[in-house]
Amino acid sequence: MYIGRFAPSPTGPLHFGSLVAALASWLDARASGGKWLVRMEDVDRPRVVPGASKRILETLRSCGLYWDGEPVFQSTRSAAYAAALERLRPSTYWCACSRREIADSSTGVAPDGAQIYPGTCRQGAAPGKAVRALRVRTDGSETLSFMDRVQGEVRQDVGAEVGDFVLARPGGEFTYQLAVVVDDADEGVTDVVRGADLLESTPRQIFLQRRLGYPTPRYLHVPAAVNAAGEKLSKQTGAPEATPADLPQALAFLGQRSAATLEAAVRNWDPARISRRRTIAFP
Ligand code: GLU
């Protein structure tokens, strides 16, 4: 049974880029006769905007993108994330390095622009220093590869290219990388369809799936919508809220034939027509 999902971060209203991701995952699920779940990724509490979840759900509904079951909110899932951390404990450690210290000692820059952590605290944080992040050891890991349904083969050596990444912070704060892996597994997600801005995160997620004994879903990354300056559309870059009138353009953005109704779009859905580019400017 196909189980797909759309996992927006409620940091603002649904903009065109998120509509593209929502439409692609909805079409792929419906064309496969599968389920389509919605999950609100509200783990990053300071960035959450009150009312944004409700608004996103209203936009999805107004666009005819109906979901199955009740939306799941990551803010209610702390116990599941803590249990996963417990299982990962043999390969995690608390790190007390400041951003500054990491920048000064870093061994390079990860694909997402973050500094690669040099592993300073692997043998224990210096006594008396406050811990800042729980990291997972990635040293000695092998190059991971997966076959993306649009982008083709993606390879990454998580240890060398990303380094020991953060799973949690003091005070019960969990990161996206941990939460998404636990939720996709607990919800039985078989197919992840999302924006290619997350392509570089996927090997980290597969790395955690393997450590936790979870199956790896199939992946399909669609081009991310960017503005004329090449920035991902977001509330910060001033992207307007999407409306049902944007659906034809979202379908065109995905390389699909135009369709008068969503039912017709489901019938015509052809992932082979999606561009392999990681980003496409919109409008
Ligand atoms: N919450 C993430 C975002 O809005 C998407 C996560 C995912 O699809 O895995 O960018």
Residues whose N, C-alpha, C, O or C-beta is under 5 A from the ligand:
A	BS01	LIG	A7 P8 S9 E41 V180 R194
